[in-house]
């Protein structure tokens, strides 16, 4: 009897160690996918930072060639303004990359806005109209950094589907039946019927191999798979509907504090 008890104890200990190990692997996988998502935007990040820094350098160089206190003041103002903009971009990117918050719930509108800041490039620059319909008081029972990671992936996909054409990116967040209801919709090329059932599969990607002219890197095929995992672990659901030539809509439903599915 004693031996049976000891064997059970050892088994429970091993199972606990295995569970802890799997939790660590999961956390590492989520972080790796977060960094991979940021990697797809490296070219755009470099371009946007160049847009911020070039006026600073040009204005400063011109001001230094003139003995004009007013011109010097304007050059400093331009440097200060653009420097603050670059600092805010860096802060948002570092916060996203680390994903170290421990909050059990979040304000959805705040997460949407912080996610858009991480993109650095405004949708309007790509002929994409941004429409936000957000309940400023809506909360969801999920860590802010995890919801941000999901939204980042969905917005990147939406942007990619509309590049080269005029489009509309609509993000909606409202309370519905005591749950947080979030939609990310685009008017892009849509997803074919024979593919849509596979888009949440790990390593599945519809992006072609990158060429030298591509502004973004090829996707890892983990963005939507990890997004689905994150949302379901938080007790929610994520679904997609799409029409070729008309666009795609991702719908997320998440429990709110004190409400579980």
Secondary structure, DSSP 8 states (H G I E B T S, - for coil): -HHHHHHHHHHHHHHHHHHHHHHHHHHHHHHHHHHHHHHTTHHHHHHHHHHHHHHHHHHHHHHHTS--HHHHHHHHHHHHHHHHHHHHHHHHHHHHHH-----S-EEHHHHHHHHHHHT-S-GGGGTEEEEEEE-TT-EESS-HHHHHHHHHHHHHHHHHHHTTS-EEEEEEEEEETTEEEEEEEE-SS---HHHHTTTTSTT--------TT-SS----S-HHHHHHHHHHHTT-EEEEEEETTTEEEEEEEEE-TT---
